[in-house]
Structures are given as structure tokens and as C-alpha cells.
Amino acid sequence: TDVLKVFEEWDSRIGCAEFRKKHGNGTVDGGNGSLQKEEIRCDELKLNHVNLLVKGWTWIPDEMENLYRCRCGLTCLWTKSDALADKPDALLFEHVPPPRQRKTGDPLRISLDLEAGRQRFGYEDLFVGFHAADDVQATYAATAFRKIRSYHSSHTKNNETLVYWSSSRCVPHRDELAKKILTLLPHHSFGWCLNNVGGFDTALSMYPDCIPRDDNALRRHWWDHLHCAMSHYKFVLAVENTFTESYVTEKLFYALDSGSVPIYFGAPNVEDFVPPHSVIVGSKFRSVEELAAYVKAVGNDPVKYGEYHAWRRCGVVGNYGIARAASLDTLPCRLCEAVSRRNGRQA
């Protein structure tokens, strides 16, 4: 299926004007409290510049290292090097306990935990998590998770094999659910779990258009071409490790950004984080059989399928815009603003 022809048919029969009318022209409601809004009062900031030193981490991308120009004239240095931030205003710890004691003149202690079971240590000065109730929210709707990737998106979708699935951490409850669904739908399963494509890393042989232009065999990991491989399928099955409020991870956003339609199981408030009519929420169906029948119907109907891509083509992003604004991409400035409000080392 050529999605360009699908879009042409959708345009002729529905069109953006009707979609905007139906979905409020992209107006937002803040995700019903699921998302922190970008609000700031410049007179609350006590520091003009904040040095933030990442002191302990397991996965925070090096690409985030930068000197940022933020709102209200604030500048923010985010770095992992104490040679660059020898007098930090705050120390960031990810999955590492911060110091238990702090006195005036010491850097503020920040802990970051984006996992489902996020836990405060109880003595940090600021806590960063995925939930709006945390001191500073960091959603997974960020490009920082996928800087070095093949961003090629195929405009030709596999017409026989509807669903892409990839999992290499074989969590029993997730695999069991995936198996029930995939048994009913034509699919390709990559990764270690439920693999049916003849091996762990076969995507590039199946889709050579996903090979990066600056091809380097040492970089041919599955994550380098994840988006591109997904883009060849009409649907991507995205199942979270745990179904927790606001825990909407890259599993969904990878699929959304690839140009496919996610079939999602996870956070009950997922629709607060995504564009209108962009995701098929599995929990809304009475059975996996009903879900599978719906997916097939959408996949076989150009107008119904085109409707799931209208948000992107018509610029109707809804709460997704807020989710992106509250993501890891903007965390350095938002966190430095929080440190500035507290006056940094003098807090």
C-alpha cells in the first residue's frame, strides 16, 4: 500500500477542515492533569545562570551536554564533567543515591527516575519523574532517546503483514498478551521474543533502504534502524512492561514517530499524551478478537487508515504538544529554572 495514495483518498473524502472541526482544531486541555504545563514567572528566578552537574547516571544521553539559553534570560550548563562545572549549583543523580546530608552552600540534590516504580529517596531537594505529580516531569516524548538513528520512512506499507512487533526483554505477561493478539493478525516479530523472521537482526536484509547513508557495519544494531523498519508496517504493537498511570514510554513514541499506527497496551491515561485519533488503545476493546477485527478493518480501508495519520498532516497535535514540551528534550532548561527558583547553592 502506498500511503501517499491513501492520503490522497482521505483528502478527497474527509480532509483537514473536517478533522480539525471534529477534534477541536488541536486545542489542548493539559491532559486532564496528566501533564505539567510550561508556566514560568521571571521574577521568581533568583539566579541568571545555573551549572548542573550530572553526577551519577546509567543511560542519560551524552548528546544532552550543552549550554542552553532558557526563558527569562536564564542560561543553563548541563554537563557530566566537573572540569566544566567545578562549582555546580545542583547535582543530578539517576538511579544513584544522592548525598544524605546537605548544608547551605552545597549544591542542590536532584534524583531522576523514569522507571515505572519510580521512587524518591526522601532526602533529595528535587525529584524528576514521568508523572505530573513529580517536582519536574520528564515524559518519554523526546528525540533525546533516539538521536543516532536511520530516520528514513517508507511510504510503502506491507499489505499482507499488517503488524510489527519487537521485544528482546521477554516479560511473561507482555509476551502472553502479544501472542494472543499476534495469533489473530499477520505480523513480523523481531527481537528475541516470539521471533518469526528467522533471526534476531534481520531487518536490514528485509529492508535494505534502512541502511544508513553513512553505513558502518559496527553501527548496524537493531536500534539504529528501528524507526525505518517500523515504517514499513501499517501497525506497530506497543505493550508496556507495566500498566501504570502516565507511564507512556518510547515503545509508543517510536511507533508514532515512525509513521505507523500504534496498537497500545499500557497506561490507562495514554490519550492524554498523544495526538487525537493517532493510537488504537487496546483496552477499549472487549476482547482481543474484537481488537484484531478492528485492526484488519482499518488496515483494509484507506479512509479509516488515513484518518489515523491526519493529526500529523493537518497539524492537530493536541496534548502531544504539551507532552513534547514536558519531555527529556526540554528537561535541562526546566530543571535549571527549578534550581534558580530555589536559589541554587544558597537554598
KESETOR-669702 format. One record per residue (C-alpha): x, z, y; residue in one letter. Coordinates in steps of 0.25 Angstrom, whole numbers, plus 5000, padded with zeros to 4 digits. Example, Ala and Ser with C-alpha at 12.3 -4.5 7.8 and 13.67 -1.06 7.14 Angstrom:
504950314982a505550294996s
This chain:
500050005000t500549965014d500250075023v500349985035l499149905029k498450045026v498550085041f498049945046e496849965038e496650105042w496850065057d495749955055s494750045049r494950185055i496050185066g496750295074c495650315084a494750355073e495750445067f496050515080r494550535082k494450595068k495650685069h495550735084g496550635089n497650725084g497250855091t497850985085v497351115082d498651185080g498451185065g497451305065n498551395068g499451335057s500451285067l501151355079q500951275092k502151235101e501851325113e502851385122i502951455135r504251425142c504251555150d504351635136e505751575133l506851675136k508051585132l508351445137n509251415125h509151475110v510251465100n509651465086l510651485074l510151455060v510851555052k510251545038g509551425032w509351355019t508751215024w508651215039i509051065043p510351045050d509650945058e508951045066m510251095072e510151055087n510051095101l508551085105y507951075118r506551145117c505451175126r505551245139c506951205141g507451295129l508651245121t508851285106c510051275098l509751265083w510951275074t511551325061k512951345068s513351475074d514451395081a513351335089l512451455091a513451565092d512451655100k511151625093p509851675099d509251665085a509651655071l508751575061l508751615046f508051525036e507851595022h508951695026v508651835031p508951855046p509751985050p508852105049r509352165062q509352105076r509752175089k509552115103t510652015106g510551965091d509951825088p508451825084l508251815069r507351695064i506951675050s506351545045l505651525032d504751395030l504451425015e503051455010a503351605008g503951625022r504451765024q504851835036r506051935034f505352025044g506452045054y506751905059e506351885074d505751755072l505151685059f504951535057v504051495046g503051375043f501851465047h501151465061a501151625060a502751625060d503551645072d503951505073v503251395064q504051285057a503251185050t503751085040y503250965048a504650945053a505650825052t506850925051a506450935036f506750785034r507850735043k508650655034i507650565026r507250425024s506050405033y505650265028h504250265026s503650155017s502350085021h502050045007t501450154999k501350154984n500050114980n500050154965e500750284966t500050364977l500750494977v502150544980y502550684975w503950744975s504350884971s505650944966s505351084966r504351094954c503451204959v502451224947p501151244955h501551124964r501851034952d500651074945e499751034957l500550904959a500450864945k498950884945k498850794957i499850684953l499250664940t498050614947l498850524957l499850414955p501150474960h502650474960h503250614959s504750624964f505650744963g505750834951w504350884949c503350794942l504350674943n503750544939n504650444945v505850444935g506750544943g506950634954f507550544964d506950404962t506250384976a507350294981l507350204969s505850194970m505850174985y507250114990p506650105004d506850255005c508350235004i508950285018p509550175026r510850255027d510850265012d511750375006n511550404991a511950544994l510750565002r509750504992r509050634990h507550634988w507250705001w508050585009d506850495005h505750585003l504850525014h505150385011c504750404996a503450475000m503150365010s502950264998h501750344993y500350364999k500250514996f501250624994v500850744986l501350874994a501251004987v501851134994e502551234985n501551334990t500251324997f500451415009t499751405023e500551325033s501651295022y501651145024v502951085020t503750965021e503050925008k501950875016l502650835029f503650745021y502450675015a501650665028l502950605036d503250505025s501950425027g501250475015s499950565014v500250705008p499350764998i499550905001y499451034994f499951165001g499651235014a498151255016p498251225031n499151095029v498151015038e498651105050d500051045049f499750895046v499150775054p497650755052p497250675039h498650665034s498650745022v497850755009i497650905007v497550934992g496851064993s495650994999k495250934986f494450994975r495350944964s496650864962v495750754956e494950744969e496250744977l496850634969a495550554970a495650564985y497150524986v496850404978k495650364987a496550384999v497650304993g496750184990n496050185003d496950125015p496050185025v496050325019k497550325017y497750265031g496950385037e498050485031y499150415040h498250395052a498850525059w500150465060r499750335064r498750385074c499550495079g498550605075v499550715071v498650845073g499250975069n500450895063y501050885077g501051035078i501651055064a502750965068r502951035081a503051175073a504051115063s505451135060l505751025069d505451105081t505851235076l507151255084p506451245097c505251325093r506151435087l507151435099c505951455108e505451575100a506851635101v506851605116s505551675118r506151805111r507451795120n508351765108g509451865106r508851955117q507551975109a
